[in-house]
């Protein structure tokens, strides 16, 4: 077992099947005994919506395991179909179906079949996500706010339609310049190919970096959404969700941590989202902490010291 998962029992099960393709969720249960229901962390992985896996350790943050073990919490972390073989609509349909699975008898049966039996406390749900998973975290928090206690988004792709993702960049992400032809060739090869929900190859990473470097990620994300009604678009674009009448945040709000040196999700794109969110919801319902660091700065962080302090309000609301 990967060292980041020490102390967790890993359960794996499909939460849906599309055209014979099973889409997996990982359910990580602390091995330490705990009486009563366990709080829940729903975590969405990153990868630019084009690559990744729930348990791809280079993207999996150590602090998440630490947090779960500290409070006896269950982590439920899904895969989802990936661009460009899938569409943005399909990704968010997977998220909706996953959310339904979390609240279904199927999850309860899986947990109760363990020895000893485990029960999830779905009244105490913390939603987390990193990068593209941060986008899914924000969308979930804004879409299902009353069912979420708090949300923690790390360097989130808060606005896929922002200029940072639709215009070429002078400085390539992660300092790795990838020819635009890599993007075009991958897109052409994907035509007509079935969607995958777990991809972690170096070639797929190059595709993601090329999409970001050459300003193609926003267009890829927006494919097929030209006819989307405003209510539908609010699911896909968190800045538009903020404009919905009566928008509701989780009781513990949304906490965002962002590296100032992030070359994949530039800090300016996140600042604009937070500024507008504060104008709409007022107070400190959406909190932003900036720190020195590149994309993925938190992957090796432990849940202690500085990070524990920054997450305190979200964690307190989650466990209340």
N, C-alpha and C positions, 0 to 999 in steps of 0.2 A: 504494500500500500504506500502511496506517496506520503512523504513526511507531513505535508500540509493537511492530510486527512487523518493523522494519528488521533485516536480517541473517538472516531466516528465510525459507525457501522454504515456501509454503503448498500442501499437497496436501489435496484434499477428496474423500471417498469415502463412500458409504453403508456402514454396518456391518450394517444389517438393513433389511428392508422389511416393513411391516405394511399390508395392504389397499391396496396400491399407493402407500403413503406411505413414501418413503425417509427414514431417519434417518441424518444425516450425522455423521461424525467428521472433525475437522481434524487433520492430521499436519503438524507444523511442524518443519522440518529446518534446522539451521544451514547457511548457505551456505559456511562455512569448511571446508576439507578436514580429515578426521580419519581416521587409519588405525585399523583394528579396529572392534569393535562400539561403538555409541553407547549411553550410559545413557539411561534413559527417564523422563520425567515424565508421569504421568497426571493431568490436571487436569479437575475438574468445575466448571462455571460456576454462579453463583448466580442469584437471581431469585425466591426464595420458592417454588420449584417450580411457579410459575404463569407465569413469563415468562423471557426471556433467550435467549442464543445463545452458542455457544462463542466466537465472535469479535465479540461485542458489546463494543466498545471502552470504553464507560463503566464496564463491570464488569471488564474485563481488566487485570490488574496488570502494570505495567512491570517489576517485579522478576523476574517469571517469565521473560520474554525474556532479561533480563540473566543469570539463573542458567543458562538453557539455553546461551547463547552462551559463558559462562565455562567450561563443561565439555563443549561439543560435544554436548549432549543433545537428543534428540528429545522434543518435546511432543506428546502424543496427547490430544485434548480432544473429548469427544463431546457432541452434543445428546441429548436424551431427551424423551419425551412429557411434556406439561405438564398439571397440574391446572387447572381442574376437568373438562375434557373427558376426560382420562385419569384413571386411578386410581393410588393409591400403589403397588399391586401391579404395575401396568404400568410405572411408572417404574423400579422395582427389577428388573423383568424385563429392561428395556432395559439397565440397568447390568450385569446378569449376562451378557447377550448381547454387550455391548460388551467385557466382560472376556474372554469367549471369543474374540472377534475379535482382540483384542490378542495372544492366544496362538495364533492360527491361522496357517496358511500364507498366508492372504489378505494379511495385513499384510506378511509377509515378501516376498511377490511384488510388492506396491506399492513397497516400499523398494528392492528389488533391481533394479527396472525404471528407477530414476533414473540420471542420468548426472552424476557417478559413482554406482555402486551404494552403497546404505546398508544397514547391518545393525543391528537393535536388540538391545541386551543386556538380555534379559528377566530376567536374574539381578540386575539393578540397576534397580529400579523405585522411584521416589519418587511417592507419591500426594499430590496437593494439591487444595484446594477452598476456595471462599469462600462464606460465608453458607449458603444451601441446598446449595451445592456442598460446603461444609464438612461438612454432614450426610452427603452421599454419600461424602465422603472418609473420615469416621470409620467409616461402615458397611463400606466396602471394606477398611479397615485391620483391622477386627475380624473380618470374614468371611474375608478372604484373607490373613491375617497372615503366614503362612510365605512367600507369594509377593511380599511387599512389604518393601522395606528400611527405609523410614521414611515417616511421614505428616506433612504440614503443613496444618493447618486454620486458616483465617482467620475469626474471628468466626462460628463454626459454629452452625447450628441444631441444637445437640447433643441436645435433647429436645423434639420437636414437641408432646408431650403436657404440657409444663410449664405452670404457671399463667400464665406470661408470654404464652402463645399461645392460652390458652383463656378469658381474662377480659379485658374491656374495659380500656383504658388511659386514665389521665388525660392523659398527654402523648403526642400523636400521633407516630408515627415520622417522623423527618426533619423534624419541625415542620410537617408538611402534614396538616391535618385533612380527611378525605374522608368524606362521608356514608355511613352503613351501607347505604343504598339502592344505592350503586354496587356493593357486594358482592352484594346480593340480585339485582339486575338482571343482572349478569354471569353469576351462577350459573344463573339461569333461562334466559338466552339460550344457555348452553352445553349445555343438555339435548338429547341426541341428536346433537350436532355431532361430527364426527370430531376426534380429537386432533391437535394440532399440536406440533412439536418445535422451533420457532423463532418467538418472538413478542417484539417489542421496542417495541410502541406505548405512547404515553402512557396510553391507556386501560387497558392491561394493568398498567402501573405503579400506576395508581390502584386497581385491583382488589387488588393485593398490599398496598398501604398500608392500604386499608380492612379487609382480612382481619386484618392485624396490629393495627390500632387498636381494632377492635371485638371482639377475642378470638375470631375465627372460623377462624383458620388451623389451630389444632389439630384442630378438628372436621372441617374439610375434609380434612386429612391422614388422619384416622382413618376416613373413610367406607369401609365395606365390610370393615373389618378386625376386626369384632366376633367373627367366627368363626375368627380366625387362631390357630393353635396357638402355644405358647410359642417353639418353635424358629423359626417363621416370624417372629414378632414381633421376635425378636432381630435380624433383618436390618434392620427398619424403625426400631427404637428403640435407639440405642446404649447408653443406661443399662441396658436389659434384656440387651443382649449382654454387658455386664460381668459379669452374674450367671451366665453359662453356665459349667458345669464345664469346667475346663481352658482357659479363654479365653487366647488367645495374641496378643500384640502383635507388630508388626514389630520386628526386632532393634534398629532405631534409634528405636523408640518413636513416640509421637505428640506433636508440638509444636503448641501452640495459641497464637495471638496474638489478643488481644482489646482493643478500645477501651473504656476505662472510661465513655465518654460515649455508647456505642452505644444508639441509641433504637429500633433494629429488632430486634436480638438483645441483650437486656439482659445485662449482665455477670453478674448473679446466676445466670442459668440455666446459664451456662458454668462458673461456679465450683462449682456443685453437682455437675456431671458430673465435673469434675476431682477434686474431693474424694473422690467415691465410687471413681473409677478408681484413685486412689492407695491407697485402703483395700484394694481388691481385688488389684491387681497389685504393690503395694509399690514402694519405691524411687522413682525419677524416670522411670518408663516413660512417664508422661503429664506433659508440662511445659506450664505456662501462663505466658505473659508478658503482663502488662497494660500498656497505654500510654494516654496521653491521646489521645482521638480518637473520632470518630463512625464509624458503619458505613461501610465502604469506605475507611478511613483509609490503606490500603496501596496504593491503585490507582495513585498516581503515584510511589510509593517506588522508589528504585533499589536494586539488590542491592549494597550497600556499607555501611560504617560499622555503625551500630546493628543494622540488620536482618541483615546478614551474620553478625554475632556471635551473634544470637539463633538463627539457623538452622544454625550451625556443626555442632552435634552431629548433626542430621538429615542434613545434606549429607555429613558425613564417613562416616556409616554407609551412606548411599546409594552412595557411590563406592568404598567399601572393597573 
